[in-house]
């Protein structure tokens, strides 16, 4: 091999390693972002959405350097090891399902996008298919986000209901349906938005359990339009930064209510943010993430082509055992339904 060719290879190698270093640094930065308050660093918070991309890119670089027999692979390897919890919360190679006890509870969370009332999905009878999915699955408790009031009577197979609508027309809101008697229910109002959180208290055997249905501020990302690649990206980033700040305020309002509750808790809902965000970290605290405990694959809950985004969650107190977790594949909304069976320890 000529000296000229060797020199050219060295230059290319340095350029590739420089790019590798940039993405390694971005991934390291993303590890810190959950500890950064979105109100102070709203634009930086956008990077939390890109953590899966940074992980995949660093993995590709690592494999590339290994195949090239270069010690450069250590950079991405070390960064990936440092973020082991991020990697495992993004993808689970196998589920760890266990047998539920007699004191188990089946819960589902589903953003139904108004039951496709505006025909976003070009398929007939989406509303009926959603109802059939829930009825056939028959969870003990189901929490809906973006619930339309016209569908309330369709779930009369649940004897106990808590539906709260917001907005000027009071047609859209959140809902919780339960097979267990509701002894108390309430709502946490979020200002200047149609989003909110609602909750119910149920009694299962001798235990009182609070179940939250949480719907945080939307980022207004349209996967079909691929807004990230358009010229209006700067405007999109500003809008997302505003949403991150609102999510932070909403999480703080939620926390005030949660601290006053002494019951065992389950949180269901659409956080409109990923497991790599400050908002998720704040709400989760030391609770168990049902997907991390018993899920499999990417667990993506948003219909976003080629980009796994898990923004819908089921969280349970440490006193619960997560027996199983499932992400449904039925495409009846821009979200996918999730379900978990949990038991009291």
VEXMITOR-66661 format. One record per residue (C-alpha): residue number from 1; x, y, z. Coordinates in pm, 1 decimal, padded with zeros to 6 digits. Example, Ala and Ser with C-alpha at 12.3 -4.5 7.8 and 13.67 -1.06 7.14 Angstrom:
<kefis>
+-----+----------+----------+----------+
| num |     east |    north |       up |
+-----+----------+----------+----------+
|   1 |  01230.0 | -00450.0 |  00780.0 |
|   2 |  01367.0 | -00106.0 |  00714.0 |
+-----+----------+----------+----------+
</kefis>
This chain:
<kefis>
+-----+----------+----------+----------+
| num |     east |    north |       up |
+-----+----------+----------+----------+
|   1 |  00000.0 |  00000.0 |  00000.0 |
|   2 |  00137.2 |  00337.6 | -00099.7 |
|   3 |  00211.1 |  00609.6 |  00158.8 |
|   4 | -00045.4 |  00834.3 | -00007.7 |
|   5 | -00319.3 |  00577.1 |  00037.1 |
|   6 | -00217.0 |  00512.0 |  00397.2 |
|   7 | -00232.8 |  00882.2 |  00468.7 |
|   8 | -00578.3 |  00905.6 |  00315.5 |
|   9 | -00698.5 |  00614.8 |  00532.0 |
|  10 | -00557.0 |  00781.0 |  00844.7 |
|  11 | -00738.9 |  01104.4 |  00761.6 |
|  12 | -01068.4 |  00922.1 |  00705.6 |
|  13 | -01017.3 |  00729.2 |  01028.7 |
|  14 | -00962.5 |  01052.3 |  01222.7 |
|  15 | -01272.8 |  01211.3 |  01072.9 |
|  16 | -01483.2 |  00906.0 |  01157.0 |
|  17 | -01346.7 |  00898.3 |  01510.8 |
|  18 | -01421.7 |  01269.0 |  01550.5 |
|  19 | -01784.3 |  01208.9 |  01449.7 |
|  20 | -01788.9 |  00912.2 |  01685.8 |
|  21 | -01662.6 |  01137.9 |  01966.3 |
|  22 | -01938.8 |  01391.3 |  01899.6 |
|  23 | -02212.3 |  01129.4 |  01930.6 |
|  24 | -02045.1 |  00977.9 |  02236.4 |
|  25 | -02046.0 |  01324.4 |  02396.6 |
|  26 | -02412.2 |  01375.8 |  02305.0 |
|  27 | -02502.7 |  01043.2 |  02461.9 |
|  28 | -02310.7 |  01133.4 |  02777.5 |
|  29 | -02492.0 |  01467.1 |  02787.5 |
|  30 | -02825.6 |  01289.3 |  02754.3 |
|  31 | -02744.6 |  01089.6 |  03069.4 |
|  32 | -02728.9 |  01417.0 |  03260.3 |
|  33 | -03044.6 |  01568.0 |  03108.0 |
|  34 | -03292.9 |  01389.5 |  03341.0 |
|  35 | -03131.9 |  01587.3 |  03623.7 |
|  36 | -03167.0 |  01919.0 |  03439.9 |
|  37 | -03488.0 |  02115.3 |  03497.9 |
|  38 | -03667.6 |  02180.8 |  03164.1 |
|  39 | -03768.3 |  02529.5 |  03280.4 |
|  40 | -03399.7 |  02623.3 |  03289.2 |
|  41 | -03280.1 |  02425.8 |  02986.2 |
|  42 | -03585.5 |  02372.8 |  02762.5 |
|  43 | -03394.8 |  02342.1 |  02434.1 |
|  44 | -03146.0 |  02093.7 |  02580.0 |
|  45 | -03439.2 |  01884.1 |  02698.2 |
|  46 | -03520.3 |  01811.9 |  02334.6 |
|  47 | -03209.1 |  01591.0 |  02326.8 |
|  48 | -03383.1 |  01348.2 |  02562.4 |
|  49 | -03606.1 |  01247.2 |  02269.8 |
|  50 | -03299.2 |  01150.6 |  02067.8 |
|  51 | -03139.8 |  00915.7 |  02321.2 |
|  52 | -03241.1 |  00601.0 |  02123.8 |
|  53 | -03071.1 |  00747.4 |  01815.9 |
|  54 | -02752.8 |  00825.4 |  02010.5 |
|  55 | -02747.1 |  00474.2 |  02156.6 |
|  56 | -02790.4 |  00306.4 |  01817.5 |
|  57 | -02529.0 |  00528.0 |  01651.4 |
|  58 | -02274.8 |  00458.3 |  01926.4 |
|  59 | -02345.1 |  00088.0 |  01896.1 |
|  60 | -02283.3 |  00107.1 |  01521.0 |
|  61 | -01955.9 |  00291.4 |  01576.3 |
|  62 | -01848.6 |  00032.2 |  01831.4 |
|  63 | -01914.7 | -00254.0 |  01588.1 |
|  64 | -01739.4 | -00063.5 |  01308.5 |
|  65 | -01420.0 | -00019.6 |  01511.2 |
|  66 | -01426.4 | -00380.1 |  01632.8 |
|  67 | -01451.4 | -00504.9 |  01272.6 |
|  68 | -01169.3 | -00264.6 |  01182.7 |
|  69 | -00964.8 | -00409.4 |  01471.4 |
|  70 | -00912.5 | -00066.8 |  01623.8 |
|  71 | -00910.6 |  00017.9 |  01993.1 |
|  72 | -01132.0 |  00318.3 |  01912.8 |
|  73 | -01429.3 |  00090.1 |  01990.9 |
|  74 | -01357.1 |  00147.8 |  02360.0 |
|  75 | -01501.7 |  00500.8 |  02344.2 |
|  76 | -01853.7 |  00397.4 |  02252.0 |
|  77 | -01831.7 |  00080.8 |  02460.9 |
|  78 | -01748.2 |  00276.3 |  02775.0 |
|  79 | -02022.6 |  00532.6 |  02708.0 |
|  80 | -02278.7 |  00256.6 |  02653.0 |
|  81 | -02171.7 |  00080.6 |  02972.8 |
|  82 | -02201.4 |  00404.5 |  03167.6 |
|  83 | -02556.8 |  00433.6 |  03042.4 |
|  84 | -02650.3 |  00071.4 |  03096.2 |
|  85 | -02981.5 |  00166.1 |  03259.7 |
|  86 | -03068.0 |  00382.1 |  02956.9 |
|  87 | -02993.2 |  00097.1 |  02718.4 |
|  88 | -03200.5 | -00155.6 |  02913.8 |
|  89 | -03492.2 |  00085.6 |  02949.3 |
|  90 | -03491.6 |  00131.7 |  02570.9 |
|  91 | -03482.1 | -00235.1 |  02472.8 |
|  92 | -03557.2 | -00552.5 |  02668.7 |
|  93 | -03424.0 | -00875.2 |  02517.6 |
|  94 | -03659.7 | -01097.8 |  02713.3 |
|  95 | -03962.2 | -01052.7 |  02934.6 |
|  96 | -03968.3 | -01171.6 |  03295.5 |
|  97 | -04329.6 | -01270.6 |  03339.8 |
|  98 | -04432.1 | -01430.2 |  03668.1 |
|  99 | -04749.9 | -01593.4 |  03788.4 |
| 100 | -04989.6 | -01339.9 |  03939.8 |
| 101 | -05113.2 | -01392.1 |  04292.4 |
| 102 | -05477.5 | -01407.3 |  04394.0 |
| 103 | -05441.1 | -01043.0 |  04489.6 |
| 104 | -05353.8 | -00929.6 |  04136.1 |
| 105 | -05480.6 | -00638.7 |  03932.0 |
| 106 | -05491.0 | -00596.7 |  03553.2 |
| 107 | -05447.6 | -00237.2 |  03435.3 |
| 108 | -05445.8 | -00078.8 |  03089.0 |
| 109 | -05352.3 |  00267.2 |  02961.6 |
| 110 | -05455.4 |  00389.6 |  02618.3 |
| 111 | -05449.0 |  00727.0 |  02442.6 |
| 112 | -05739.8 |  00669.2 |  02203.3 |
| 113 | -05708.2 |  00998.3 |  02014.0 |
| 114 | -06081.4 |  01076.5 |  02037.9 |
| 115 | -06165.6 |  00733.2 |  01892.7 |
| 116 | -06059.3 |  00855.5 |  01547.9 |
| 117 | -06356.5 |  01092.7 |  01527.4 |
| 118 | -06176.2 |  01302.0 |  01265.2 |
| 119 | -06075.1 |  00999.7 |  01052.2 |
| 120 | -05700.2 |  01035.9 |  01102.4 |
| 121 | -05683.3 |  00661.7 |  01036.1 |
| 122 | -05854.2 |  00567.4 |  00710.3 |
| 123 | -06023.9 |  00259.2 |  00845.0 |
| 124 | -06387.6 |  00201.1 |  00927.4 |
| 125 | -06528.2 |  00152.1 |  01278.1 |
| 126 | -06212.9 |  00239.8 |  01469.5 |
| 127 | -06421.9 |  00340.8 |  01770.8 |
| 128 | -06591.6 |  00001.3 |  01782.9 |
| 129 | -06258.1 | -00178.4 |  01741.1 |
| 130 | -06116.1 |  00008.8 |  02040.6 |
| 131 | -06420.2 | -00083.9 |  02248.6 |
| 132 | -06392.9 | -00449.1 |  02137.7 |
| 133 | -06020.7 | -00453.6 |  02222.5 |
| 134 | -06088.2 | -00336.7 |  02575.7 |
| 135 | -06389.2 | -00564.4 |  02622.0 |
| 136 | -06203.5 | -00872.5 |  02495.3 |
| 137 | -05893.3 | -00795.8 |  02702.5 |
| 138 | -06109.5 | -00707.9 |  03004.6 |
| 139 | -05860.7 | -00526.3 |  03229.4 |
| 140 | -05976.6 | -00458.5 |  03584.3 |
| 141 | -05895.7 | -00090.5 |  03533.7 |
| 142 | -05852.3 |  00099.3 |  03207.8 |
| 143 | -05735.7 |  00459.4 |  03179.9 |
| 144 | -05803.9 |  00657.4 |  02862.1 |
| 145 | -05639.6 |  00977.8 |  02748.7 |
| 146 | -05806.5 |  01198.9 |  02485.0 |
| 147 | -06140.3 |  01039.3 |  02566.5 |
| 148 | -06448.5 |  01170.4 |  02382.4 |
| 149 | -06770.4 |  01207.3 |  02577.6 |
| 150 | -06973.1 |  01035.3 |  02302.5 |
| 151 | -06812.6 |  00703.0 |  02396.8 |
| 152 | -06894.0 |  00705.3 |  02768.2 |
| 153 | -07200.0 |  00480.3 |  02740.2 |
| 154 | -07008.1 |  00234.2 |  02520.3 |
| 155 | -06812.4 |  00126.5 |  02828.9 |
| 156 | -07113.7 |  00053.5 |  03045.6 |
| 157 | -06973.0 | -00297.7 |  03095.7 |
| 158 | -06759.1 | -00127.2 |  03359.9 |
| 159 | -06980.3 | -00056.8 |  03662.8 |
| 160 | -06757.9 |  00218.7 |  03806.7 |
| 161 | -06646.8 |  00522.2 |  03607.1 |
| 162 | -06467.0 |  00851.4 |  03645.9 |
| 163 | -06475.7 |  01076.0 |  03337.2 |
| 164 | -06355.6 |  01437.6 |  03338.0 |
| 165 | -06388.3 |  01661.8 |  03031.6 |
| 166 | -06209.9 |  01989.6 |  02975.4 |
| 167 | -06219.7 |  02275.2 |  02726.9 |
| 168 | -06498.0 |  02515.3 |  02632.9 |
| 169 | -06719.0 |  02243.7 |  02484.5 |
| 170 | -06640.8 |  01985.8 |  02754.1 |
| 171 | -06616.1 |  01705.5 |  02500.0 |
| 172 | -06257.0 |  01585.2 |  02548.7 |
| 173 | -06075.0 |  01465.4 |  02855.7 |
| 174 | -05952.1 |  01168.1 |  03056.3 |
| 175 | -06141.4 |  00866.3 |  03184.5 |
| 176 | -06090.4 |  00573.7 |  03421.2 |
| 177 | -06317.9 |  00268.7 |  03418.1 |
| 178 | -06301.1 |  00013.6 |  03697.2 |
| 179 | -06442.1 | -00322.0 |  03800.8 |
| 180 | -06372.3 | -00227.4 |  04161.2 |
| 181 | -06590.4 |  00015.3 |  04358.2 |
| 182 | -06457.7 |  00371.7 |  04359.8 |
| 183 | -06461.4 |  00514.0 |  04711.4 |
| 184 | -06316.3 |  00851.4 |  04613.0 |
| 185 | -06224.3 |  01030.8 |  04292.3 |
| 186 | -06077.6 |  01363.0 |  04188.3 |
| 187 | -05900.7 |  01573.3 |  03929.0 |
| 188 | -05577.2 |  01771.7 |  03920.2 |
| 189 | -05627.9 |  02076.5 |  03703.6 |
| 190 | -05348.5 |  02196.9 |  03475.8 |
| 191 | -05378.7 |  02566.0 |  03378.9 |
| 192 | -05395.9 |  02691.7 |  03018.2 |
| 193 | -05438.1 |  02349.9 |  02860.2 |
| 194 | -05690.1 |  02076.4 |  02793.3 |
| 195 | -05456.4 |  01824.6 |  02957.7 |
| 196 | -05503.8 |  01717.1 |  03316.9 |
| 197 | -05471.1 |  01429.0 |  03562.2 |
| 198 | -05753.5 |  01238.9 |  03727.9 |
| 199 | -05753.3 |  00970.1 |  03993.2 |
| 200 | -05967.7 |  00713.6 |  04172.2 |
| 201 | -05931.2 |  00530.2 |  04503.2 |
| 202 | -06042.5 |  00168.2 |  04501.0 |
| 203 | -06050.8 | -00106.7 |  04760.5 |
| 204 | -05907.5 | -00443.4 |  04666.6 |
| 205 | -05945.8 | -00695.5 |  04947.5 |
| 206 | -05823.0 | -00494.1 |  05248.1 |
| 207 | -05601.5 | -00252.5 |  05055.0 |
| 208 | -05690.9 |  00094.0 |  04933.3 |
| 209 | -05515.8 |  00178.2 |  04607.1 |
| 210 | -05500.0 |  00510.0 |  04427.5 |
| 211 | -05491.4 |  00491.1 |  04049.1 |
| 212 | -05384.0 |  00800.3 |  03856.2 |
| 213 | -05450.3 |  00873.8 |  03491.1 |
| 214 | -05196.7 |  01132.8 |  03382.8 |
| 215 | -05189.9 |  01318.3 |  03050.2 |
| 216 | -04908.7 |  01572.7 |  03022.8 |
| 217 | -04871.5 |  01849.5 |  02768.1 |
| 218 | -04833.4 |  01732.2 |  02408.9 |
| 219 | -04521.0 |  01814.0 |  02207.5 |
| 220 | -04737.5 |  01839.5 |  01892.7 |
| 221 | -04508.1 |  01627.6 |  01678.8 |
| 222 | -04673.2 |  01482.6 |  01370.9 |
| 223 | -04482.7 |  01165.1 |  01275.2 |
| 224 | -04638.9 |  01151.0 |  00928.7 |
| 225 | -04516.4 |  01499.7 |  00835.3 |
| 226 | -04162.2 |  01439.0 |  00958.7 |
| 227 | -04138.5 |  01786.6 |  01104.1 |
| 228 | -03781.6 |  01735.5 |  01227.0 |
| 229 | -03657.4 |  01754.9 |  00868.9 |
| 230 | -03853.5 |  02059.5 |  00758.7 |
| 231 | -03739.4 |  02419.3 |  00734.4 |
| 232 | -03957.6 |  02515.4 |  01028.7 |
| 233 | -03737.9 |  02311.1 |  01266.4 |
| 234 | -03645.2 |  02620.7 |  01469.7 |
| 235 | -04010.9 |  02701.7 |  01527.1 |
| 236 | -04077.0 |  02337.3 |  01613.4 |
| 237 | -03795.6 |  02335.7 |  01870.1 |
| 238 | -03933.5 |  02648.4 |  02038.7 |
| 239 | -04279.8 |  02494.1 |  02055.1 |
| 240 | -04136.7 |  02175.6 |  02203.2 |
| 241 | -03933.5 |  02376.0 |  02455.9 |
| 242 | -04253.5 |  02549.4 |  02568.6 |
| 243 | -04423.5 |  02210.8 |  02604.3 |
| 244 | -04132.4 |  02078.9 |  02814.1 |
| 245 | -04167.8 |  02372.4 |  03053.2 |
| 246 | -04541.9 |  02311.7 |  03081.3 |
| 247 | -04480.7 |  01942.7 |  03148.1 |
| 248 | -04247.1 |  02037.0 |  03430.9 |
| 249 | -04511.7 |  02260.0 |  03589.8 |
| 250 | -04774.8 |  01988.5 |  03547.3 |
| 251 | -04547.5 |  01729.9 |  03708.4 |
| 252 | -04500.4 |  01965.5 |  04004.4 |
| 253 | -04878.5 |  02002.3 |  04046.0 |
| 254 | -04914.0 |  01625.8 |  04027.4 |
| 255 | -04644.2 |  01581.3 |  04291.7 |
| 256 | -04833.5 |  01804.1 |  04536.4 |
| 257 | -05134.8 |  01575.4 |  04512.8 |
| 258 | -04931.7 |  01255.8 |  04529.3 |
| 259 | -04751.0 |  01359.7 |  04847.6 |
| 260 | -05084.6 |  01403.5 |  05024.4 |
| 261 | -05192.6 |  01047.1 |  04942.4 |
| 262 | -05086.6 |  00771.1 |  05182.5 |
| 263 | -05233.5 |  00483.6 |  04980.3 |
| 264 | -05046.7 |  00245.8 |  04753.1 |
| 265 | -05029.3 |  00402.2 |  04408.3 |
| 266 | -05042.4 |  00306.9 |  04041.4 |
| 267 | -04978.9 |  00566.7 |  03771.5 |
| 268 | -05112.5 |  00517.0 |  03420.4 |
| 269 | -05085.1 |  00763.6 |  03139.1 |
| 270 | -04938.7 |  00944.4 |  02845.1 |
| 271 | -04643.5 |  01156.5 |  02960.9 |
| 272 | -04572.9 |  01291.5 |  02611.2 |
| 273 | -04207.6 |  01243.6 |  02695.6 |
| 274 | -03967.3 |  00952.3 |  02709.8 |
| 275 | -03812.3 |  00751.6 |  02989.9 |
| 276 | -03495.6 |  00959.3 |  02941.8 |
| 277 | -03658.4 |  01286.4 |  03046.0 |
| 278 | -03657.9 |  01488.9 |  03365.0 |
| 279 | -04037.9 |  01469.4 |  03379.1 |
| 280 | -04033.0 |  01089.4 |  03374.3 |
| 281 | -03760.7 |  01080.0 |  03640.4 |
| 282 | -03960.1 |  01313.7 |  03864.7 |
| 283 | -04287.7 |  01123.8 |  03832.6 |
| 284 | -04135.3 |  00777.7 |  03853.7 |
| 285 | -03925.0 |  00843.5 |  04163.3 |
| 286 | -03862.4 |  00500.2 |  04316.7 |
| 287 | -04169.3 |  00341.3 |  04155.4 |
| 288 | -04144.3 |  00039.0 |  03928.8 |
| 289 | -04174.5 |  00086.6 |  03552.9 |
| 290 | -04384.7 | -00208.9 |  03435.4 |
| 291 | -04207.9 | -00226.3 |  03098.0 |
| 292 | -03862.4 | -00233.3 |  03258.8 |
| 293 | -03980.8 | -00500.6 |  03502.2 |
| 294 | -04154.6 | -00735.0 |  03258.5 |
| 295 | -04158.4 | -00590.6 |  02906.8 |
| 296 | -03989.9 | -00703.7 |  02586.4 |
| 297 | -03847.6 | -00532.0 |  02277.9 |
| 298 | -03854.3 | -00154.6 |  02237.1 |
| 299 | -04196.6 | -00117.1 |  02396.6 |
| 300 | -04267.5 |  00174.3 |  02163.7 |
| 301 | -04607.8 |  00327.6 |  02235.7 |
| 302 | -04619.3 |  00600.8 |  01970.6 |
| 303 | -04676.6 |  00544.7 |  01599.6 |
| 304 | -04355.4 |  00713.1 |  01485.3 |
| 305 | -04195.1 |  00547.0 |  01183.1 |
| 306 | -03841.1 |  00407.5 |  01230.7 |
| 307 | -03808.6 |  00576.9 |  01569.0 |
| 308 | -03899.9 |  00390.7 |  01888.6 |
| 309 | -04065.6 |  00625.7 |  02136.5 |
| 310 | -04200.9 |  00500.4 |  02467.2 |
| 311 | -04409.8 |  00783.2 |  02609.6 |
| 312 | -04696.9 |  00588.9 |  02770.9 |
| 313 | -04627.0 |  00431.0 |  03106.8 |
| 314 | -04753.5 |  00208.0 |  03383.1 |
| 315 | -04579.0 |  00276.7 |  03714.1 |
| 316 | -04640.9 |  00093.6 |  04041.2 |
| 317 | -04523.6 |  00138.6 |  04398.8 |
| 318 | -04247.6 | -00083.0 |  04532.1 |
| 319 | -04507.1 | -00280.6 |  04729.5 |
| 320 | -04635.7 | -00424.8 |  04399.2 |
| 321 | -04489.6 | -00709.5 |  04194.9 |
| 322 | -04512.3 | -00661.9 |  03817.8 |
| 323 | -04616.8 | -00999.4 |  03679.2 |
| 324 | -04641.5 | -00913.0 |  03310.5 |
| 325 | -04641.8 | -00629.9 |  03059.7 |
| 326 | -04777.5 | -00607.2 |  02706.6 |
| 327 | -04769.9 | -00345.7 |  02431.0 |
| 328 | -05056.6 | -00403.4 |  02189.1 |
| 329 | -04991.7 | -00393.2 |  01814.6 |
| 330 | -05342.3 | -00284.6 |  01708.2 |
| 331 | -05319.4 |  00043.6 |  01519.1 |
| 332 | -05638.1 |  00222.9 |  01624.4 |
| 333 | -05474.2 |  00548.5 |  01735.7 |
| 334 | -05142.7 |  00730.0 |  01710.8 |
| 335 | -05064.0 |  00549.0 |  02037.8 |
| 336 | -05060.1 |  00179.4 |  02123.1 |
| 337 | -05238.6 |  00040.6 |  02426.3 |
| 338 | -05028.7 | -00099.2 |  02711.2 |
| 339 | -05134.8 | -00342.7 |  02981.0 |
| 340 | -04979.5 | -00488.9 |  03293.4 |
| 341 | -05077.9 | -00740.4 |  03557.9 |
| 342 | -04948.3 | -00647.3 |  03900.6 |
| 343 | -04985.4 | -00809.6 |  04241.0 |
| 344 | -04948.3 | -00684.4 |  04592.0 |
| 345 | -04630.6 | -00814.7 |  04750.9 |
+-----+----------+----------+----------+
</kefis>
